[in-house]
Amino acid sequence: MFPAFWPFFTTKCQREHVRMALVLLVDDDIDVAEMLCEVLQDLGHTACHVTTGAAALADIEAGP
């Protein structure tokens, strides 16, 4: 079972109290990455994607 804070199984009021995340997706399939980013953004998270591990490390080193 999913944790109580899982966004699909909580009320809107409960979701408003959940701390949102900054998410960096690493996937070489751009369509999948864009779809996942869109879902995360719809849930209130900040999400971006890169296609390689090297690009991910560069983004992490650059900071938010």
PAFI-868780 format. One record per residue: residue in one letter; x, y, z of N, C-alpha, C, O in turn. Coordinates in steps of 0.1 Angstrom, whole numbers, padded with zeros to 4 digits. Layout:
N
  rest     nu     nv     nw    cau    cav    caw     cu     cv     cw     ou     ov     ow
     a      X      Y      Z      X      Y      Z      X      Y      Z      X      Y      Z
...
***
This chain:
64
  rest     nu     nv     nw    cau    cav    caw     cu     cv     cw     ou     ov     ow
     m   0008  -0012   0000   0000   0000   0000   0009   0012   0000   0020   0012   0005
     f   0004   0023  -0006   0012   0035  -0007   0011   0043   0007   0001   0042   0014
     p   0021   0051   0010   0021   0059   0022   0009   0068   0022   0004   0072   0011
     a   0005   0073   0034  -0006   0082   0035  -0004   0095   0027  -0014   0101   0023
     f   0008   0099   0025   0010   0112   0018   0010   0111   0003   0012   0121  -0004
     w   0008   0099  -0002   0008   0097  -0016  -0003   0105  -0022  -0015   0104  -0019
     p   0000   0114  -0032  -0009   0124  -0036  -0022   0119  -0043  -0032   0125  -0042
     f  -0022   0107  -0049  -0034   0102  -0055  -0044   0097  -0045  -0056   0095  -0049
     f  -0040   0094  -0033  -0049   0089  -0023  -0052   0098  -0012  -0057   0093  -0001
     t  -0050   0111  -0013  -0053   0120  -0003  -0062   0131  -0008  -0064   0132  -0020
     t  -0068   0138   0001  -0077   0149  -0003  -0069   0161  -0006  -0057   0162  -0004
     k  -0075   0171  -0013  -0068   0183  -0017  -0063   0190  -0004  -0052   0195  -0005
     c  -0071   0190   0006  -0066   0197   0018  -0053   0190   0024  -0044   0197   0028
     q  -0053   0177   0024  -0041   0170   0028  -0029   0173   0019  -0018   0175   0024
     r  -0031   0173   0006  -0020   0176  -0003  -0014   0190  -0001  -0002   0192  -0004
     e  -0022   0200   0003  -0017   0213   0004  -0007   0214   0015   0001   0223   0016
     h  -0007   0204   0024   0003   0204   0036   0015   0196   0033   0024   0195   0041
     v   0015   0189   0021   0027   0181   0017   0038   0190   0012   0035   0199   0003
     r   0050   0188   0016   0061   0196   0011   0064   0192  -0003   0066   0180  -0006
     m   0065   0201  -0012   0067   0198  -0026   0082   0197  -0029   0090   0203  -0022
     a   0085   0190  -0040   0099   0186  -0042   0104   0193  -0055   0097   0196  -0064
     l   0117   0195  -0056   0124   0198  -0068   0130   0185  -0074   0138   0179  -0067
     v   0125   0181  -0086   0128   0168  -0091   0136   0170  -0104   0132   0177  -0113
     l   0147   0163  -0105   0155   0162  -0117   0154   0148  -0123   0159   0138  -0117
     l   0147   0147  -0134   0145   0134  -0141   0157   0131  -0151   0160   0140  -0158
     v   0162   0119  -0151   0172   0116  -0160   0167   0104  -0168   0166   0093  -0163
     d   0164   0106  -0181   0159   0096  -0190   0162   0099  -0204   0161   0111  -0208
     d   0167   0089  -0211   0171   0092  -0225   0159   0092  -0235   0160   0095  -0246
     d   0147   0088  -0229   0135   0088  -0237   0128   0102  -0234   0121   0103  -0224
     i   0129   0111  -0243   0124   0125  -0240   0109   0125  -0238   0104   0132  -0230
     d   0101   0117  -0246   0087   0116  -0244   0083   0112  -0230   0074   0118  -0224
     v   0089   0101  -0225   0086   0097  -0212   0090   0107  -0201   0082   0110  -0192
     a   0102   0113  -0203   0106   0123  -0193   0097   0135  -0193   0093   0140  -0182
     e   0092   0140  -0205   0083   0151  -0205   0070   0148  -0199   0064   0156  -0192
     m   0065   0136  -0201   0052   0131  -0195   0053   0131  -0180   0045   0135  -0173
     l   0064   0125  -0175   0066   0124  -0160   0068   0138  -0154   0062   0141  -0144
     c   0075   0147  -0161   0076   0161  -0156   0063   0168  -0155   0060   0175  -0146
     e   0055   0166  -0166   0041   0172  -0166   0033   0166  -0154   0026   0174  -0148
     v   0033   0153  -0152   0026   0148  -0140   0030   0154  -0127   0022   0158  -0119
     l   0044   0154  -0125   0049   0160  -0113   0045   0174  -0111   0042   0179  -0100
     q   0046   0182  -0122   0042   0196  -0121   0027   0198  -0118   0024   0207  -0111
     d   0019   0189  -0124   0005   0190  -0121   0002   0187  -0106  -0008   0192  -0101
     l   0011   0179  -0100   0010   0176  -0086   0016   0187  -0077   0015   0186  -0065
     g   0022   0197  -0083   0027   0209  -0076   0042   0209  -0074   0048   0218  -0068
     h   0049   0199  -0079   0063   0198  -0078   0070   0206  -0089   0064   0209  -0099
     t   0082   0210  -0087   0091   0216  -0097   0099   0204  -0103   0106   0197  -0096
     a   0098   0202  -0117   0104   0191  -0123   0111   0196  -0136   0105   0204  -0144
     c   0123   0190  -0139   0129   0193  -0151   0136   0179  -0155   0137   0170  -0147
     h   0140   0178  -0168   0146   0166  -0172   0159   0168  -0180   0160   0178  -0187
     v   0168   0158  -0180   0179   0158  -0188   0180   0144  -0194   0174   0135  -0189
     t   0189   0142  -0204   0189   0129  -0211   0202   0121  -0207   0203   0109  -0211
     t   0211   0127  -0200   0224   0119  -0197   0228   0121  -0182   0224   0131  -0176
     g   0235   0112  -0177   0240   0113  -0164   0250   0125  -0162   0250   0132  -0152
     a   0258   0128  -0173   0267   0139  -0172   0259   0152  -0171   0263   0161  -0164
     a   0248   0153  -0179   0240   0165  -0178   0233   0167  -0164   0232   0178  -0159
     a   0230   0155  -0158   0224   0156  -0145   0234   0160  -0135   0231   0169  -0126
     l   0246   0155  -0135   0256   0160  -0126   0259   0174  -0128   0262   0181  -0118
     a   0260   0179  -0140   0262   0194  -0142   0251   0202  -0136   0254   0212  -0131
     d   0238   0198  -0138   0227   0205  -0132   0228   0205  -0117   0225   0215  -0111
     i   0231   0194  -0111   0232   0193  -0097   0243   0202  -0091   0241   0209  -0081
     e   0255   0202  -0098   0266   0210  -0094   0262   0225  -0095   0267   0233  -0087
     a   0254   0229  -0106   0250   0243  -0108   0240   0247  -0097   0239   0259  -0095
     g   0233   0238  -0091   0224   0242  -0081   0210   0245  -0087   0208   0246  -0099
     p   0200   0248  -0078   0186   0250  -0083   0185   0263  -0091   0174   0266  -0095
***
